[in-house]
Amino acid sequence: MDDPFWDKVELGEWRLIGPRLAGAIVFPSLRMRLARARIREFFVELFGLELSTGMLDETIREAGRAVAPLEEAMVLDIEEAALLHAHETPWIDRVHRCQGRSSGKGDAGSAVYLDGSH
């Protein structure tokens, strides 16, 4: 991959951290938006596993580079999907039903509205 963004991120077969642990490191970083220091604290407190913030950062960056080629394919799949938008608003349906009104989209009792026309 000739992308200058990944110049300092090496990919190789030999790693200190396996794929499951790498996934467990990436999850709190990307999904929970935890800082490297908080992720380190999490692994120490929960598992007694001492990982440096440098190792955590390297693992997160390496995982990003490993999946980077998949991004274009995923974007194409999403763009070609029949369903492009899903809107879930169960609370507004309850409010409208209590007020005797329809939500204006589909069945007033439906919690999920699907729209592939956009």
Backbone bond lengths (Angstrom), bond angles and torsions (degrees), N, CA, C in turn:
res aa  C-N    CA-C-N  psi(-1)  N-CA   C-N-CA  omega(-1)  CA-C   N-CA-C  phi
1 M - - - 1.448 - - 1.529 107.36 -
2 D 1.312 118.21 121.57 1.457 123.37 -179.35 1.515 110.71 -100.46
3 D 1.293 116.72 61.54 1.457 122.28 -179.80 1.525 107.98 -113.31
4 P 1.335 118.80 118.14 1.462 120.42 -178.39 1.532 113.29 -60.00
5 F 1.325 116.92 -21.86 1.463 120.78 177.91 1.526 111.25 -59.98
6 W 1.333 116.60 -32.33 1.457 121.70 -174.99 1.531 112.75 -102.55
7 D 1.340 119.18 14.27 1.465 122.15 -176.22 1.524 113.87 -53.37
8 K 1.309 117.76 -39.50 1.465 120.90 -175.31 1.525 113.19 -97.35
9 V 1.315 117.51 9.84 1.466 121.24 -178.77 1.524 108.39 -112.68
10 E 1.318 115.39 111.56 1.464 121.40 -178.87 1.527 110.77 -89.57
11 L 1.314 115.29 143.60 1.463 121.23 171.20 1.515 107.78 -115.16
12 G 1.304 116.38 134.98 1.452 120.12 178.61 1.512 110.52 -154.66
13 E 1.316 115.07 175.84 1.463 119.56 -178.37 1.526 112.16 -86.85
14 W 1.323 118.03 -29.09 1.451 120.88 -176.61 1.515 109.67 -92.36
15 R 1.306 116.97 123.14 1.461 122.16 -178.98 1.520 110.16 -141.57
16 L 1.324 114.99 148.59 1.465 120.13 174.26 1.520 111.21 -76.91
17 I 1.314 116.01 -25.82 1.461 121.61 -176.78 1.519 109.10 -112.29
18 G 1.328 116.42 126.65 1.459 121.14 -179.91 1.518 112.09 -78.81
19 P 1.331 116.76 175.67 1.462 120.59 -175.13 1.533 114.33 -65.36
20 R 1.313 118.27 -34.51 1.473 119.52 -179.90 1.522 111.42 -70.16
21 L 1.330 115.45 -44.24 1.459 118.74 178.00 1.527 109.99 -66.71
22 A 1.316 117.08 -37.65 1.471 120.23 177.40 1.526 110.01 -60.24
23 G 1.318 116.83 -43.85 1.463 120.38 177.38 1.518 111.83 -62.49
24 A 1.339 115.93 -38.59 1.461 120.24 178.64 1.526 111.43 -68.48
25 I 1.317 117.49 -26.06 1.464 121.89 176.76 1.523 110.57 -79.61
26 V 1.314 116.97 -40.96 1.467 121.35 -177.68 1.532 111.10 -68.05
27 F 1.318 117.68 -39.63 1.466 121.28 -176.45 1.529 113.35 -53.86
28 P 1.338 119.77 -55.54 1.471 117.28 -178.33 1.528 113.03 -66.04
29 S 1.319 116.51 -24.59 1.460 119.45 178.68 1.520 111.53 -71.75
30 L 1.321 116.80 -50.12 1.458 120.42 -174.25 1.521 113.43 -88.18
31 R 1.306 117.55 -42.93 1.464 120.01 -175.86 1.521 112.32 -81.42
32 M 1.331 115.88 -39.20 1.462 120.16 -175.98 1.529 112.46 -101.56
33 R 1.323 116.67 -5.24 1.474 123.22 177.96 1.528 113.19 57.83
34 L 1.338 116.54 37.13 1.459 120.00 178.46 1.524 110.19 -82.63
35 A 1.316 115.70 144.65 1.459 121.67 175.07 1.525 109.16 -71.36
36 R 1.315 116.06 160.25 1.470 120.99 -179.46 1.530 110.79 -56.79
37 A 1.326 117.65 -40.57 1.471 120.85 -179.83 1.531 111.20 -63.40
38 R 1.321 117.67 -38.10 1.473 121.40 178.40 1.528 110.84 -69.84
39 I 1.321 116.72 -37.65 1.465 120.04 177.22 1.522 109.27 -64.24
40 R 1.325 116.34 -42.53 1.463 121.30 177.68 1.526 109.75 -58.99
41 E 1.324 116.64 -47.39 1.461 122.12 179.06 1.530 110.94 -59.38
42 F 1.317 117.01 -42.02 1.464 122.67 178.88 1.529 111.15 -56.89
43 F 1.343 116.76 -49.25 1.466 120.15 -178.06 1.524 112.24 -69.10
44 V 1.325 117.57 -33.81 1.463 120.56 176.84 1.524 109.81 -67.46
45 E 1.325 117.31 -49.36 1.464 121.70 -176.67 1.527 112.71 -66.49
46 L 1.327 116.61 -42.23 1.458 120.03 -174.08 1.523 113.37 -83.05
47 F 1.328 116.56 -40.71 1.464 120.23 -171.91 1.525 113.91 -120.35
48 G 1.333 117.89 -4.81 1.459 119.90 -175.29 1.516 111.67 66.81
49 L 1.303 116.75 24.79 1.464 122.67 -176.06 1.522 109.31 -99.85
50 E 1.325 116.13 113.00 1.462 122.11 -179.01 1.524 109.59 -87.47
51 L 1.309 116.61 110.03 1.464 122.51 176.01 1.521 107.93 -122.41
52 S 1.313 116.68 136.35 1.462 119.14 178.47 1.522 109.61 -75.65
53 T 1.327 115.83 154.69 1.463 118.97 176.92 1.524 110.29 -63.65
54 G 1.328 117.01 -29.48 1.465 120.55 176.04 1.521 111.76 -64.58
55 M 1.337 116.48 -42.29 1.467 120.61 178.15 1.522 110.13 -65.79
56 L 1.321 116.74 -40.27 1.465 120.30 177.87 1.523 110.48 -62.60
57 D 1.321 116.44 -45.84 1.462 120.79 -179.76 1.527 110.95 -62.46
58 E 1.322 116.42 -44.74 1.469 120.56 179.01 1.528 110.92 -61.14
59 T 1.320 116.96 -41.69 1.464 121.31 179.79 1.527 111.20 -63.91
60 I 1.322 117.23 -43.93 1.466 121.37 -179.41 1.524 110.57 -64.71
61 R 1.324 116.72 -43.36 1.471 120.57 179.51 1.531 111.60 -66.73
62 E 1.333 115.83 -41.65 1.462 119.65 179.46 1.525 111.02 -64.34
63 A 1.323 116.79 -40.76 1.468 119.96 177.82 1.523 110.18 -63.09
64 G 1.317 116.60 -39.36 1.462 120.40 177.08 1.512 112.19 -61.48
65 R 1.326 115.99 -43.09 1.464 118.99 179.21 1.526 110.85 -67.46
66 A 1.316 116.60 -37.29 1.466 120.29 -178.54 1.522 112.06 -63.68
67 V 1.323 117.52 -34.72 1.469 120.14 -178.04 1.528 113.28 -96.76
68 A 1.315 118.00 -4.98 1.471 121.33 -178.15 1.530 113.45 -54.02
69 P 1.334 119.62 -41.57 1.465 118.79 179.12 1.528 113.62 -63.29
70 L 1.315 117.93 -20.49 1.463 121.25 -179.48 1.521 112.52 -78.05
71 E 1.319 117.31 -19.59 1.462 120.83 -174.64 1.523 112.25 -59.35
72 E 1.311 117.31 -48.05 1.467 120.13 -178.09 1.529 111.27 -61.14
73 A 1.328 116.89 -42.51 1.466 120.53 179.09 1.529 110.91 -64.49
74 M 1.316 117.42 -39.92 1.467 120.30 179.62 1.525 111.06 -66.90
75 V 1.321 117.08 -40.44 1.465 120.42 178.22 1.523 110.09 -61.88
76 L 1.330 117.36 -43.44 1.471 120.76 178.26 1.523 111.26 -61.97
77 D 1.329 116.88 -43.73 1.469 120.58 178.44 1.524 111.38 -60.64
78 I 1.312 116.50 -41.65 1.466 120.23 -179.96 1.518 110.75 -66.63
79 E 1.324 116.77 -43.92 1.460 120.69 -179.03 1.526 112.36 -65.01
80 E 1.332 117.00 -30.28 1.461 121.15 -179.12 1.525 112.95 -90.61
81 A 1.305 117.85 -3.77 1.464 121.71 -177.73 1.525 110.67 -68.73
82 A 1.327 115.68 146.99 1.463 121.03 177.76 1.530 110.42 -67.99
83 L 1.312 116.49 -35.41 1.460 121.91 179.53 1.522 108.17 -101.56
84 L 1.309 116.75 113.90 1.459 120.14 179.70 1.517 112.82 -103.86
85 H 1.326 117.17 -27.41 1.456 120.52 -176.45 1.521 109.75 -132.39
86 A 1.314 116.17 136.26 1.463 121.77 172.39 1.520 106.85 -130.34
87 H 1.304 115.99 130.51 1.456 120.79 -176.26 1.520 108.27 -125.34
88 E 1.309 116.42 119.72 1.457 120.79 -178.20 1.523 108.83 -113.58
89 T 1.321 115.68 116.09 1.465 119.83 -179.53 1.525 110.66 -138.42
90 P 1.317 118.38 66.08 1.464 119.10 -178.52 1.521 112.50 -64.63
91 W 1.315 118.95 -31.65 1.463 120.78 -178.07 1.524 111.19 -66.79
92 I 1.322 118.50 -39.57 1.463 120.56 -179.11 1.528 110.46 -69.43
93 D 1.336 116.74 -33.47 1.464 119.72 176.34 1.523 110.71 -62.76
94 R 1.328 116.44 -42.55 1.468 119.70 179.33 1.528 110.50 -63.49
95 V 1.318 116.89 -41.92 1.470 120.88 178.91 1.520 110.06 -62.48
96 H 1.328 116.80 -46.67 1.467 120.27 -178.19 1.527 111.53 -65.43
97 R 1.326 117.20 -39.41 1.464 119.51 178.76 1.524 110.48 -65.00
98 C 1.330 116.98 -40.33 1.469 120.46 178.33 1.523 111.17 -63.67
99 Q 1.315 116.48 -31.13 1.463 121.01 179.96 1.529 111.72 -90.59
100 G 1.348 116.58 0.57 1.455 120.89 179.29 1.520 113.82 73.92
101 R 1.329 116.40 23.42 1.465 120.26 179.95 1.520 110.39 -114.40
102 S 1.313 115.02 159.73 1.459 121.69 172.32 1.518 107.67 -88.18
103 S 1.321 116.93 152.71 1.460 120.37 178.58 1.518 111.66 -72.98
104 G 1.325 116.68 -14.08 1.459 120.07 179.20 1.511 113.68 92.17
105 K 1.308 117.33 -8.17 1.467 120.86 179.71 1.520 108.21 -129.81
106 G 1.282 116.87 108.22 1.460 120.12 175.89 1.510 112.15 66.94
107 D 1.294 115.42 -150.71 1.452 123.29 -179.04 1.525 109.57 -74.18
108 A 1.320 117.17 132.63 1.466 120.64 -179.13 1.521 111.89 -62.79
109 G 1.326 117.58 -20.43 1.455 120.31 179.25 1.514 113.23 -89.70
110 S 1.300 117.07 -5.26 1.458 120.78 -177.57 1.517 110.74 -81.25
111 A 1.318 116.51 136.22 1.460 120.37 -179.76 1.520 112.14 -93.92
112 V 1.306 118.48 -17.72 1.462 121.49 -176.81 1.514 109.34 -125.67
113 Y 1.306 116.57 129.25 1.459 122.09 177.96 1.519 108.39 -111.62
114 L 1.294 116.76 127.04 1.454 121.75 -178.45 1.509 109.47 -110.45
115 D 1.309 115.62 134.21 1.453 119.79 -177.56 1.519 109.21 -141.82
116 G 1.297 117.13 115.49 1.457 121.69 178.20 1.505 112.55 -105.00
117 S 1.319 117.86 12.96 1.460 120.55 -173.79 1.519 113.67 -90.36
118 H 1.318 119.64 -8.60 1.469 120.93 -176.22 1.503 111.47 -81.07
